[in-house]
Amino acid sequence: MRYKGDYSPSYLADPEDYTWHPLESCIPLLNRYHYATFTHPEHSLESPAAFEVSESEENTQEMMEGVKATYSVGRKVVSLIPVTVRCL
């Protein structure tokens, strides 16, 4: 979103509480953090969140049990379907 600096005044929305902040005050946080929140800088992350993935079929199935994908959207109704994993 560096193009926003070409326009003035420019504001960015905080990803956690959706408040708007002047771009000038956000730039130092954006340059320092991979994930930056302007209202709560202590929540900012210097690197992407890491998680361990097991290749075990049992663990993969267990992780995916609650995962759903959007199937269709229409007339104020969103249909979801479960995501299934086939381990080879």
PDB file of N, CA, C and O in Angstrom, chain B, residues numbered from 101:
ATOM      1  N   MET B 101       0.811  -1.194   0.000  1.00  0.00           N
ATOM      2  CA  MET B 101       0.000   0.000   0.000  1.00  0.00           C
ATOM      3  C   MET B 101       0.857   1.262   0.000  1.00  0.00           C
ATOM      4  O   MET B 101       0.403   2.327   0.417  1.00  0.00           O
ATOM      5  N   ARG B 102       2.059   1.142  -0.454  1.00  0.00           N
ATOM      6  CA  ARG B 102       2.946   2.311  -0.462  1.00  0.00           C
ATOM      7  C   ARG B 102       2.378   3.447  -1.315  1.00  0.00           C
ATOM      8  O   ARG B 102       2.713   4.610  -1.089  1.00  0.00           O
ATOM      9  N   TYR B 103       1.522   3.128  -2.292  1.00  0.00           N
ATOM     10  CA  TYR B 103       0.934   4.157  -3.143  1.00  0.00           C
ATOM     11  C   TYR B 103       0.135   5.172  -2.335  1.00  0.00           C
ATOM     12  O   TYR B 103      -0.024   6.315  -2.763  1.00  0.00           O
ATOM     13  N   LYS B 104      -0.374   4.761  -1.162  1.00  0.00           N
ATOM     14  CA  LYS B 104      -1.178   5.681  -0.354  1.00  0.00           C
ATOM     15  C   LYS B 104      -0.387   6.907   0.063  1.00  0.00           C
ATOM     16  O   LYS B 104      -0.962   7.968   0.304  1.00  0.00           O
ATOM     17  N   GLY B 105       0.946   6.765   0.150  1.00  0.00           N
ATOM     18  CA  GLY B 105       1.791   7.896   0.523  1.00  0.00           C
ATOM     19  C   GLY B 105       1.799   8.991  -0.527  1.00  0.00           C
ATOM     20  O   GLY B 105       2.188  10.122  -0.236  1.00  0.00           O
ATOM     21  N   ASP B 106       1.376   8.674  -1.748  1.00  0.00           N
ATOM     22  CA  ASP B 106       1.324   9.670  -2.814  1.00  0.00           C
ATOM     23  C   ASP B 106       0.108  10.579  -2.707  1.00  0.00           C
ATOM     24  O   ASP B 106       0.033  11.594  -3.399  1.00  0.00           O
ATOM     25  N   TYR B 107      -0.831  10.235  -1.862  1.00  0.00           N
ATOM     26  CA  TYR B 107      -2.062  11.004  -1.712  1.00  0.00           C
ATOM     27  C   TYR B 107      -2.142  11.561  -0.297  1.00  0.00           C
ATOM     28  O   TYR B 107      -1.729  10.911   0.664  1.00  0.00           O
ATOM     29  N   SER B 108      -2.668  12.752  -0.184  1.00  0.00           N
ATOM     30  CA  SER B 108      -2.743  13.362   1.136  1.00  0.00           C
ATOM     31  C   SER B 108      -4.112  14.000   1.302  1.00  0.00           C
ATOM     32  O   SER B 108      -4.610  14.601   0.350  1.00  0.00           O
ATOM     33  N   PRO B 109      -4.723  13.902   2.430  1.00  0.00           N
ATOM     34  CA  PRO B 109      -4.295  13.110   3.581  1.00  0.00           C
ATOM     35  C   PRO B 109      -4.600  11.623   3.356  1.00  0.00           C
ATOM     36  O   PRO B 109      -5.570  11.280   2.680  1.00  0.00           O
ATOM     37  N   SER B 110      -3.775  10.754   3.919  1.00  0.00           N
ATOM     38  CA  SER B 110      -3.963   9.316   3.811  1.00  0.00           C
ATOM     39  C   SER B 110      -4.101   8.710   5.199  1.00  0.00           C
ATOM     40  O   SER B 110      -3.412   9.102   6.141  1.00  0.00           O
ATOM     41  N   TYR B 111      -4.995   7.758   5.299  1.00  0.00           N
ATOM     42  CA  TYR B 111      -5.234   7.086   6.575  1.00  0.00           C
ATOM     43  C   TYR B 111      -5.259   5.584   6.343  1.00  0.00           C
ATOM     44  O   TYR B 111      -5.635   5.119   5.267  1.00  0.00           O
ATOM     45  N   LEU B 112      -4.857   4.827   7.358  1.00  0.00           N
ATOM     46  CA  LEU B 112      -4.927   3.376   7.319  1.00  0.00           C
ATOM     47  C   LEU B 112      -5.807   2.890   8.452  1.00  0.00           C
ATOM     48  O   LEU B 112      -5.812   3.472   9.537  1.00  0.00           O
ATOM     49  N   ALA B 113      -6.550   1.826   8.203  1.00  0.00           N
ATOM     50  CA  ALA B 113      -7.405   1.243   9.235  1.00  0.00           C
ATOM     51  C   ALA B 113      -6.594   0.274  10.081  1.00  0.00           C
ATOM     52  O   ALA B 113      -5.807  -0.514   9.556  1.00  0.00           O
ATOM     53  N   ASP B 114      -6.789   0.337  11.390  1.00  0.00           N
ATOM     54  CA  ASP B 114      -6.144  -0.609  12.288  1.00  0.00           C
ATOM     55  C   ASP B 114      -6.784  -1.975  12.076  1.00  0.00           C
ATOM     56  O   ASP B 114      -8.011  -2.073  12.042  1.00  0.00           O
ATOM     57  N   PRO B 115      -5.975  -3.048  11.932  1.00  0.00           N
ATOM     58  CA  PRO B 115      -6.553  -4.362  11.641  1.00  0.00           C
ATOM     59  C   PRO B 115      -7.289  -5.006  12.824  1.00  0.00           C
ATOM     60  O   PRO B 115      -7.981  -6.008  12.645  1.00  0.00           O
ATOM     61  N   GLU B 116      -7.147  -4.445  14.019  1.00  0.00           N
ATOM     62  CA  GLU B 116      -7.804  -5.043  15.179  1.00  0.00           C
ATOM     63  C   GLU B 116      -9.058  -4.303  15.623  1.00  0.00           C
ATOM     64  O   GLU B 116     -10.046  -4.933  15.999  1.00  0.00           O
ATOM     65  N   ASP B 117      -9.032  -2.985  15.584  1.00  0.00           N
ATOM     66  CA  ASP B 117     -10.234  -2.284  16.062  1.00  0.00           C
ATOM     67  C   ASP B 117     -10.855  -1.372  15.002  1.00  0.00           C
ATOM     68  O   ASP B 117     -11.802  -0.639  15.289  1.00  0.00           O
ATOM     69  N   TYR B 118     -10.324  -1.418  13.779  1.00  0.00           N
ATOM     70  CA  TYR B 118     -10.903  -0.717  12.626  1.00  0.00           C
ATOM     71  C   TYR B 118     -11.012   0.796  12.811  1.00  0.00           C
ATOM     72  O   TYR B 118     -11.909   1.426  12.252  1.00  0.00           O
ATOM     73  N   THR B 119     -10.106   1.377  13.589  1.00  0.00           N
ATOM     74  CA  THR B 119     -10.034   2.835  13.686  1.00  0.00           C
ATOM     75  C   THR B 119      -9.046   3.330  12.646  1.00  0.00           C
ATOM     76  O   THR B 119      -8.149   2.596  12.231  1.00  0.00           O
ATOM     77  N   TRP B 120      -9.213   4.580  12.226  1.00  0.00           N
ATOM     78  CA  TRP B 120      -8.369   5.146  11.177  1.00  0.00           C
ATOM     79  C   TRP B 120      -7.230   5.948  11.785  1.00  0.00           C
ATOM     80  O   TRP B 120      -7.414   6.663  12.770  1.00  0.00           O
ATOM     81  N   HIS B 121      -6.031   5.820  11.176  1.00  0.00           N
ATOM     82  CA  HIS B 121      -4.833   6.478  11.692  1.00  0.00           C
ATOM     83  C   HIS B 121      -4.091   7.150  10.547  1.00  0.00           C
ATOM     84  O   HIS B 121      -4.039   6.613   9.440  1.00  0.00           O
ATOM     85  N   PRO B 122      -3.506   8.347  10.810  1.00  0.00           N
ATOM     86  CA  PRO B 122      -2.745   9.029   9.751  1.00  0.00           C
ATOM     87  C   PRO B 122      -1.576   8.170   9.283  1.00  0.00           C
ATOM     88  O   PRO B 122      -0.882   7.561  10.097  1.00  0.00           O
ATOM     89  N   LEU B 123      -1.365   8.124   7.995  1.00  0.00           N
ATOM     90  CA  LEU B 123      -0.315   7.306   7.414  1.00  0.00           C
ATOM     91  C   LEU B 123       1.051   7.624   8.014  1.00  0.00           C
ATOM     92  O   LEU B 123       1.845   6.716   8.255  1.00  0.00           O
ATOM     93  N   GLU B 124       1.331   8.902   8.257  1.00  0.00           N
ATOM     94  CA  GLU B 124       2.642   9.295   8.777  1.00  0.00           C
ATOM     95  C   GLU B 124       2.962   8.601  10.102  1.00  0.00           C
ATOM     96  O   GLU B 124       4.115   8.245  10.346  1.00  0.00           O
ATOM     97  N   SER B 125       1.961   8.407  10.956  1.00  0.00           N
ATOM     98  CA  SER B 125       2.205   7.755  12.248  1.00  0.00           C
ATOM     99  C   SER B 125       2.293   6.232  12.102  1.00  0.00           C
ATOM    100  O   SER B 125       2.794   5.558  13.002  1.00  0.00           O
ATOM    101  N   CYS B 126       1.817   5.687  10.992  1.00  0.00           N
ATOM    102  CA  CYS B 126       1.827   4.236  10.770  1.00  0.00           C
ATOM    103  C   CYS B 126       3.119   3.742  10.130  1.00  0.00           C
ATOM    104  O   CYS B 126       3.511   2.595  10.341  1.00  0.00           O
ATOM    105  N   ILE B 127       3.777   4.581   9.359  1.00  0.00           N
ATOM    106  CA  ILE B 127       4.950   4.159   8.590  1.00  0.00           C
ATOM    107  C   ILE B 127       6.030   3.509   9.448  1.00  0.00           C
ATOM    108  O   ILE B 127       6.538   2.459   9.054  1.00  0.00           O
ATOM    109  N   PRO B 128       6.415   4.074  10.610  1.00  0.00           N
ATOM    110  CA  PRO B 128       7.453   3.407  11.413  1.00  0.00           C
ATOM    111  C   PRO B 128       7.060   1.989  11.839  1.00  0.00           C
ATOM    112  O   PRO B 128       7.901   1.089  11.848  1.00  0.00           O
ATOM    113  N   LEU B 129       5.797   1.789  12.189  1.00  0.00           N
ATOM    114  CA  LEU B 129       5.333   0.456  12.578  1.00  0.00           C
ATOM    115  C   LEU B 129       5.317  -0.490  11.380  1.00  0.00           C
ATOM    116  O   LEU B 129       5.687  -1.657  11.508  1.00  0.00           O
ATOM    117  N   LEU B 130       4.896   0.002  10.229  1.00  0.00           N
ATOM    118  CA  LEU B 130       4.851  -0.826   9.028  1.00  0.00           C
ATOM    119  C   LEU B 130       6.253  -1.233   8.580  1.00  0.00           C
ATOM    120  O   LEU B 130       6.449  -2.339   8.075  1.00  0.00           O
ATOM    121  N   ASN B 131       7.221  -0.349   8.763  1.00  0.00           N
ATOM    122  CA  ASN B 131       8.601  -0.669   8.390  1.00  0.00           C
ATOM    123  C   ASN B 131       9.240  -1.655   9.352  1.00  0.00           C
ATOM    124  O   ASN B 131      10.145  -2.395   8.968  1.00  0.00           O
ATOM    125  N   ARG B 132       8.785  -1.675  10.594  1.00  0.00           N
ATOM    126  CA  ARG B 132       9.406  -2.539  11.605  1.00  0.00           C
ATOM    127  C   ARG B 132       8.761  -3.917  11.694  1.00  0.00           C
ATOM    128  O   ARG B 132       9.455  -4.916  11.881  1.00  0.00           O
ATOM    129  N   TYR B 133       7.440  -3.975  11.564  1.00  0.00           N
ATOM    130  CA  TYR B 133       6.717  -5.207  11.838  1.00  0.00           C
ATOM    131  C   TYR B 133       6.136  -5.845  10.579  1.00  0.00           C
ATOM    132  O   TYR B 133       5.781  -5.164   9.618  1.00  0.00           O
ATOM    133  N   HIS B 134       6.051  -7.174  10.617  1.00  0.00           N
ATOM    134  CA  HIS B 134       5.374  -7.924   9.556  1.00  0.00           C
ATOM    135  C   HIS B 134       3.859  -7.716   9.683  1.00  0.00           C
ATOM    136  O   HIS B 134       3.164  -7.522   8.686  1.00  0.00           O
ATOM    137  N   TYR B 135       3.368  -7.760  10.913  1.00  0.00           N
ATOM    138  CA  TYR B 135       1.955  -7.479  11.225  1.00  0.00           C
ATOM    139  C   TYR B 135       1.959  -6.315  12.193  1.00  0.00           C
ATOM    140  O   TYR B 135       2.523  -6.420  13.282  1.00  0.00           O
ATOM    141  N   ALA B 136       1.343  -5.212  11.820  1.00  0.00           N
ATOM    142  CA  ALA B 136       1.352  -4.023  12.662  1.00  0.00           C
ATOM    143  C   ALA B 136      -0.071  -3.617  13.008  1.00  0.00           C
ATOM    144  O   ALA B 136      -0.951  -3.573  12.149  1.00  0.00           O
ATOM    145  N   THR B 137      -0.276  -3.320  14.286  1.00  0.00           N
ATOM    146  CA  THR B 137      -1.531  -2.744  14.736  1.00  0.00           C
ATOM    147  C   THR B 137      -1.199  -1.391  15.352  1.00  0.00           C
ATOM    148  O   THR B 137      -0.294  -1.288  16.180  1.00  0.00           O
ATOM    149  N   PHE B 138      -1.924  -0.361  14.953  1.00  0.00           N
ATOM    150  CA  PHE B 138      -1.575   1.002  15.320  1.00  0.00           C
ATOM    151  C   PHE B 138      -2.141   1.408  16.676  1.00  0.00           C
ATOM    152  O   PHE B 138      -1.545   2.235  17.367  1.00  0.00           O
ATOM    153  N   THR B 139      -3.260   0.851  17.064  1.00  0.00           N
ATOM    154  CA  THR B 139      -3.859   1.159  18.355  1.00  0.00           C
ATOM    155  C   THR B 139      -3.149   0.419  19.482  1.00  0.00           C
ATOM    156  O   THR B 139      -2.968   0.959  20.574  1.00  0.00           O
ATOM    157  N   HIS B 140      -2.750  -0.816  19.212  1.00  0.00           N
ATOM    158  CA  HIS B 140      -2.074  -1.655  20.210  1.00  0.00           C
ATOM    159  C   HIS B 140      -0.744  -2.144  19.636  1.00  0.00           C
ATOM    160  O   HIS B 140      -0.649  -3.305  19.241  1.00  0.00           O
ATOM    161  N   PRO B 141       0.288  -1.293  19.579  1.00  0.00           N
ATOM    162  CA  PRO B 141       1.563  -1.698  18.982  1.00  0.00           C
ATOM    163  C   PRO B 141       2.189  -2.919  19.657  1.00  0.00           C
ATOM    164  O   PRO B 141       2.995  -3.621  19.047  1.00  0.00           O
ATOM    165  N   GLU B 142       1.821  -3.171  20.914  1.00  0.00           N
ATOM    166  CA  GLU B 142       2.363  -4.343  21.612  1.00  0.00           C
ATOM    167  C   GLU B 142       1.849  -5.649  21.006  1.00  0.00           C
ATOM    168  O   GLU B 142       2.412  -6.708  21.283  1.00  0.00           O
ATOM    169  N   HIS B 143       0.799  -5.601  20.190  1.00  0.00           N
ATOM    170  CA  HIS B 143       0.280  -6.790  19.518  1.00  0.00           C
ATOM    171  C   HIS B 143       0.974  -7.042  18.176  1.00  0.00           C
ATOM    172  O   HIS B 143       0.749  -8.077  17.548  1.00  0.00           O
ATOM    173  N   SER B 144       1.811  -6.105  17.737  1.00  0.00           N
ATOM    174  CA  SER B 144       2.485  -6.230  16.448  1.00  0.00           C
ATOM    175  C   SER B 144       3.472  -7.397  16.473  1.00  0.00           C
ATOM    176  O   SER B 144       4.025  -7.732  17.521  1.00  0.00           O
ATOM    177  N   LEU B 145       3.684  -8.010  15.309  1.00  0.00           N
ATOM    178  CA  LEU B 145       4.570  -9.173  15.190  1.00  0.00           C
ATOM    179  C   LEU B 145       5.704  -8.859  14.219  1.00  0.00           C
ATOM    180  O   LEU B 145       5.473  -8.335  13.130  1.00  0.00           O
ATOM    181  N   GLU B 146       6.929  -9.184  14.623  1.00  0.00           N
ATOM    182  CA  GLU B 146       8.084  -8.917  13.777  1.00  0.00           C
ATOM    183  C   GLU B 146       8.218  -9.911  12.635  1.00  0.00           C
ATOM    184  O   GLU B 146       8.811  -9.591  11.605  1.00  0.00           O
ATOM    185  N   SER B 147       7.675 -11.112  12.801  1.00  0.00           N
ATOM    186  CA  SER B 147       7.764 -12.109  11.743  1.00  0.00           C
ATOM    187  C   SER B 147       6.417 -12.825  11.646  1.00  0.00           C
ATOM    188  O   SER B 147       5.601 -12.739  12.564  1.00  0.00           O
ATOM    189  N   PRO B 148       6.187 -13.520  10.555  1.00  0.00           N
ATOM    190  CA  PRO B 148       4.918 -14.241  10.419  1.00  0.00           C
ATOM    191  C   PRO B 148       4.748 -15.253  11.548  1.00  0.00           C
ATOM    192  O   PRO B 148       5.718 -15.847  12.018  1.00  0.00           O
ATOM    193  N   ALA B 149       3.519 -15.438  11.967  1.00  0.00           N
ATOM    194  CA  ALA B 149       3.232 -16.429  13.004  1.00  0.00           C
ATOM    195  C   ALA B 149       3.613 -17.806  12.489  1.00  0.00           C
ATOM    196  O   ALA B 149       3.319 -18.158  11.347  1.00  0.00           O
ATOM    197  N   ALA B 150       4.269 -18.578  13.338  1.00  0.00           N
ATOM    198  CA  ALA B 150       4.700 -19.910  12.940  1.00  0.00           C
ATOM    199  C   ALA B 150       3.851 -20.956  13.653  1.00  0.00           C
ATOM    200  O   ALA B 150       3.436 -20.758  14.795  1.00  0.00           O
ATOM    201  N   PHE B 151       3.601 -22.045  12.986  1.00  0.00           N
ATOM    202  CA  PHE B 151       2.899 -23.148  13.607  1.00  0.00           C
ATOM    203  C   PHE B 151       3.468 -24.437  13.043  1.00  0.00           C
ATOM    204  O   PHE B 151       3.965 -24.484  11.918  1.00  0.00           O
ATOM    205  N   GLU B 152       3.383 -25.461  13.838  1.00  0.00           N
ATOM    206  CA  GLU B 152       3.953 -26.743  13.447  1.00  0.00           C
ATOM    207  C   GLU B 152       2.876 -27.605  12.812  1.00  0.00           C
ATOM    208  O   GLU B 152       1.778 -27.745  13.351  1.00  0.00           O
ATOM    209  N   VAL B 153       3.195 -28.167  11.688  1.00  0.00           N
ATOM    210  CA  VAL B 153       2.258 -29.045  10.997  1.00  0.00           C
ATOM    211  C   VAL B 153       2.806 -30.459  11.055  1.00  0.00           C
ATOM    212  O   VAL B 153       3.943 -30.722  10.663  1.00  0.00           O
ATOM    213  N   SER B 154       1.986 -31.349  11.543  1.00  0.00           N
ATOM    214  CA  SER B 154       2.382 -32.750  11.615  1.00  0.00           C
ATOM    215  C   SER B 154       1.921 -33.446  10.350  1.00  0.00           C
ATOM    216  O   SER B 154       0.868 -33.115   9.806  1.00  0.00           O
ATOM    217  N   GLU B 155       2.680 -34.383   9.891  1.00  0.00           N
ATOM    218  CA  GLU B 155       2.299 -35.113   8.686  1.00  0.00           C
ATOM    219  C   GLU B 155       1.464 -36.342   9.007  1.00  0.00           C
ATOM    220  O   GLU B 155       1.112 -37.105   8.108  1.00  0.00           O
ATOM    221  N   SER B 156       1.149 -36.538  10.260  1.00  0.00           N
ATOM    222  CA  SER B 156       0.340 -37.680  10.659  1.00  0.00           C
ATOM    223  C   SER B 156      -1.088 -37.502  10.153  1.00  0.00           C
ATOM    224  O   SER B 156      -1.662 -36.420  10.278  1.00  0.00           O
ATOM    225  N   GLU B 157      -1.655 -38.550   9.589  1.00  0.00           N
ATOM    226  CA  GLU B 157      -3.021 -38.487   9.070  1.00  0.00           C
ATOM    227  C   GLU B 157      -4.020 -38.184  10.180  1.00  0.00           C
ATOM    228  O   GLU B 157      -4.958 -37.417   9.967  1.00  0.00           O
ATOM    229  N   GLU B 158      -3.837 -38.773  11.361  1.00  0.00           N
ATOM    230  CA  GLU B 158      -4.755 -38.539  12.475  1.00  0.00           C
ATOM    231  C   GLU B 158      -4.743 -37.078  12.882  1.00  0.00           C
ATOM    232  O   GLU B 158      -5.807 -36.489  13.075  1.00  0.00           O
ATOM    233  N   ASN B 159      -3.574 -36.479  13.018  1.00  0.00           N
ATOM    234  CA  ASN B 159      -3.484 -35.079  13.415  1.00  0.00           C
ATOM    235  C   ASN B 159      -4.073 -34.158  12.355  1.00  0.00           C
ATOM    236  O   ASN B 159      -4.735 -33.176  12.692  1.00  0.00           O
ATOM    237  N   THR B 160      -3.847 -34.454  11.104  1.00  0.00           N
ATOM    238  CA  THR B 160      -4.372 -33.626  10.027  1.00  0.00           C
ATOM    239  C   THR B 160      -5.894 -33.666  10.024  1.00  0.00           C
ATOM    240  O   THR B 160      -6.536 -32.623   9.900  1.00  0.00           O
ATOM    241  N   GLN B 161      -6.476 -34.840  10.156  1.00  0.00           N
ATOM    242  CA  GLN B 161      -7.932 -34.951  10.185  1.00  0.00           C
ATOM    243  C   GLN B 161      -8.501 -34.188  11.386  1.00  0.00           C
ATOM    244  O   GLN B 161      -9.520 -33.507  11.269  1.00  0.00           O
ATOM    245  N   GLU B 162      -7.842 -34.304  12.531  1.00  0.00           N
ATOM    246  CA  GLU B 162      -8.309 -33.629  13.743  1.00  0.00           C
ATOM    247  C   GLU B 162      -8.259 -32.110  13.561  1.00  0.00           C
ATOM    248  O   GLU B 162      -9.189 -31.409  13.962  1.00  0.00           O
ATOM    249  N   MET B 163      -7.191 -31.601  12.967  1.00  0.00           N
ATOM    250  CA  MET B 163      -7.063 -30.156  12.745  1.00  0.00           C
ATOM    251  C   MET B 163      -8.154 -29.642  11.813  1.00  0.00           C
ATOM    252  O   MET B 163      -8.639 -28.525  11.989  1.00  0.00           O
ATOM    253  N   MET B 164      -8.541 -30.437  10.834  1.00  0.00           N
ATOM    254  CA  MET B 164      -9.475 -29.989   9.813  1.00  0.00           C
ATOM    255  C   MET B 164     -10.946 -30.174  10.189  1.00  0.00           C
ATOM    256  O   MET B 164     -11.822 -29.740   9.441  1.00  0.00           O
ATOM    257  N   GLU B 165     -11.236 -30.796  11.311  1.00  0.00           N
ATOM    258  CA  GLU B 165     -12.627 -31.082  11.671  1.00  0.00           C
ATOM    259  C   GLU B 165     -13.519 -29.843  11.697  1.00  0.00           C
ATOM    260  O   GLU B 165     -14.660 -29.901  11.238  1.00  0.00           O
ATOM    261  N   GLY B 166     -13.028 -28.739  12.218  1.00  0.00           N
ATOM    262  CA  GLY B 166     -13.856 -27.545  12.330  1.00  0.00           C
ATOM    263  C   GLY B 166     -13.742 -26.583  11.168  1.00  0.00           C
ATOM    264  O   GLY B 166     -14.376 -25.528  11.185  1.00  0.00           O
ATOM    265  N   VAL B 167     -12.954 -26.914  10.160  1.00  0.00           N
ATOM    266  CA  VAL B 167     -12.724 -26.002   9.041  1.00  0.00           C
ATOM    267  C   VAL B 167     -13.859 -26.114   8.035  1.00  0.00           C
ATOM    268  O   VAL B 167     -14.277 -27.210   7.664  1.00  0.00           O
ATOM    269  N   LYS B 168     -14.345 -24.964   7.603  1.00  0.00           N
ATOM    270  CA  LYS B 168     -15.423 -24.925   6.616  1.00  0.00           C
ATOM    271  C   LYS B 168     -15.018 -23.975   5.498  1.00  0.00           C
ATOM    272  O   LYS B 168     -14.229 -23.055   5.716  1.00  0.00           O
ATOM    273  N   ALA B 169     -15.546 -24.189   4.327  1.00  0.00           N
ATOM    274  CA  ALA B 169     -15.293 -23.323   3.183  1.00  0.00           C
ATOM    275  C   ALA B 169     -16.611 -22.757   2.687  1.00  0.00           C
ATOM    276  O   ALA B 169     -17.660 -23.385   2.832  1.00  0.00           O
ATOM    277  N   THR B 170     -16.554 -21.575   2.103  1.00  0.00           N
ATOM    278  CA  THR B 170     -17.757 -20.959   1.547  1.00  0.00           C
ATOM    279  C   THR B 170     -18.156 -21.705   0.288  1.00  0.00           C
ATOM    280  O   THR B 170     -17.347 -21.885  -0.623  1.00  0.00           O
ATOM    281  N   TYR B 171     -19.396 -22.132   0.242  1.00  0.00           N
ATOM    282  CA  TYR B 171     -19.919 -22.863  -0.903  1.00  0.00           C
ATOM    283  C   TYR B 171     -20.681 -21.914  -1.826  1.00  0.00           C
ATOM    284  O   TYR B 171     -20.498 -21.933  -3.043  1.00  0.00           O
ATOM    285  N   SER B 172     -21.534 -21.088  -1.228  1.00  0.00           N
ATOM    286  CA  SER B 172     -22.277 -20.126  -2.033  1.00  0.00           C
ATOM    287  C   SER B 172     -22.734 -18.958  -1.163  1.00  0.00           C
ATOM    288  O   SER B 172     -22.859 -19.077   0.056  1.00  0.00           O
ATOM    289  N   VAL B 173     -22.978 -17.831  -1.820  1.00  0.00           N
ATOM    290  CA  VAL B 173     -23.465 -16.635  -1.142  1.00  0.00           C
ATOM    291  C   VAL B 173     -24.612 -16.088  -1.961  1.00  0.00           C
ATOM    292  O   VAL B 173     -24.481 -15.909  -3.172  1.00  0.00           O
ATOM    293  N   GLY B 174     -25.728 -15.823  -1.319  1.00  0.00           N
ATOM    294  CA  GLY B 174     -26.849 -15.258  -2.044  1.00  0.00           C
ATOM    295  C   GLY B 174     -28.008 -14.928  -1.126  1.00  0.00           C
ATOM    296  O   GLY B 174     -28.316 -15.675  -0.198  1.00  0.00           O
ATOM    297  N   ARG B 175     -28.635 -13.819  -1.392  1.00  0.00           N
ATOM    298  CA  ARG B 175     -29.820 -13.384  -0.637  1.00  0.00           C
ATOM    299  C   ARG B 175     -29.618 -13.456   0.865  1.00  0.00           C
ATOM    300  O   ARG B 175     -30.434 -14.024   1.592  1.00  0.00           O
ATOM    301  N   LYS B 176     -28.516 -12.870   1.317  1.00  0.00           N
ATOM    302  CA  LYS B 176     -28.191 -12.782   2.746  1.00  0.00           C
ATOM    303  C   LYS B 176     -27.974 -14.140   3.406  1.00  0.00           C
ATOM    304  O   LYS B 176     -28.077 -14.263   4.626  1.00  0.00           O
ATOM    305  N   VAL B 177     -27.674 -15.165   2.597  1.00  0.00           N
ATOM    306  CA  VAL B 177     -27.416 -16.498   3.136  1.00  0.00           C
ATOM    307  C   VAL B 177     -26.057 -16.967   2.619  1.00  0.00           C
ATOM    308  O   VAL B 177     -25.792 -16.938   1.417  1.00  0.00           O
ATOM    309  N   VAL B 178     -25.218 -17.392   3.529  1.00  0.00           N
ATOM    310  CA  VAL B 178     -23.914 -17.940   3.172  1.00  0.00           C
ATOM    311  C   VAL B 178     -23.946 -19.427   3.484  1.00  0.00           C
ATOM    312  O   VAL B 178     -24.202 -19.817   4.623  1.00  0.00           O
ATOM    313  N   SER B 179     -23.689 -20.254   2.488  1.00  0.00           N
ATOM    314  CA  SER B 179     -23.667 -21.705   2.684  1.00  0.00           C
ATOM    315  C   SER B 179     -22.227 -22.159   2.851  1.00  0.00           C
ATOM    316  O   SER B 179     -21.356 -21.811   2.055  1.00  0.00           O
ATOM    317  N   LEU B 180     -21.987 -22.942   3.898  1.00  0.00           N
ATOM    318  CA  LEU B 180     -20.654 -23.454   4.169  1.00  0.00           C
ATOM    319  C   LEU B 180     -20.653 -24.981   4.028  1.00  0.00           C
ATOM    320  O   LEU B 180     -21.656 -25.649   4.279  1.00  0.00           O
ATOM    321  N   ILE B 181     -19.514 -25.498   3.625  1.00  0.00           N
ATOM    322  CA  ILE B 181     -19.353 -26.947   3.541  1.00  0.00           C
ATOM    323  C   ILE B 181     -18.079 -27.322   4.301  1.00  0.00           C
ATOM    324  O   ILE B 181     -17.141 -26.527   4.364  1.00  0.00           O
ATOM    325  N   PRO B 182     -18.038 -28.506   4.868  1.00  0.00           N
ATOM    326  CA  PRO B 182     -16.821 -28.914   5.575  1.00  0.00           C
ATOM    327  C   PRO B 182     -15.681 -29.174   4.594  1.00  0.00           C
ATOM    328  O   PRO B 182     -15.891 -29.622   3.467  1.00  0.00           O
ATOM    329  N   VAL B 183     -14.486 -28.882   5.053  1.00  0.00           N
ATOM    330  CA  VAL B 183     -13.285 -29.162   4.260  1.00  0.00           C
ATOM    331  C   VAL B 183     -12.791 -30.532   4.663  1.00  0.00           C
ATOM    332  O   VAL B 183     -12.655 -30.827   5.851  1.00  0.00           O
ATOM    333  N   THR B 184     -12.526 -31.356   3.692  1.00  0.00           N
ATOM    334  CA  THR B 184     -11.999 -32.682   3.993  1.00  0.00           C
ATOM    335  C   THR B 184     -10.582 -32.780   3.455  1.00  0.00           C
ATOM    336  O   THR B 184     -10.219 -32.125   2.478  1.00  0.00           O
ATOM    337  N   VAL B 185      -9.796 -33.610   4.113  1.00  0.00           N
ATOM    338  CA  VAL B 185      -8.392 -33.780   3.728  1.00  0.00           C
ATOM    339  C   VAL B 185      -8.171 -35.245   3.416  1.00  0.00           C
ATOM    340  O   VAL B 185      -8.584 -36.133   4.161  1.00  0.00           O
ATOM    341  N   ARG B 186      -7.522 -35.467   2.320  1.00  0.00           N
ATOM    342  CA  ARG B 186      -7.163 -36.839   1.954  1.00  0.00           C
ATOM    343  C   ARG B 186      -5.659 -36.933   2.015  1.00  0.00           C
ATOM    344  O   ARG B 186      -4.962 -36.337   1.194  1.00  0.00           O
ATOM    345  N   CYS B 187      -5.158 -37.668   2.968  1.00  0.00           N
ATOM    346  CA  CYS B 187      -3.718 -37.856   3.125  1.00  0.00           C
ATOM    347  C   CYS B 187      -3.273 -39.046   2.287  1.00  0.00           C
ATOM    348  O   CYS B 187      -3.884 -40.114   2.319  1.00  0.00           O
ATOM    349  N   LEU B 188      -2.222 -38.844   1.558  1.00  0.00           N
ATOM    350  CA  LEU B 188      -1.695 -39.915   0.705  1.00  0.00           C
ATOM    351  C   LEU B 188      -0.529 -40.598   1.362  1.00  0.00           C
ATOM    352  O   LEU B 188       0.044 -41.526   0.791  1.00  0.00           O
TER     353      LEU B 188
END
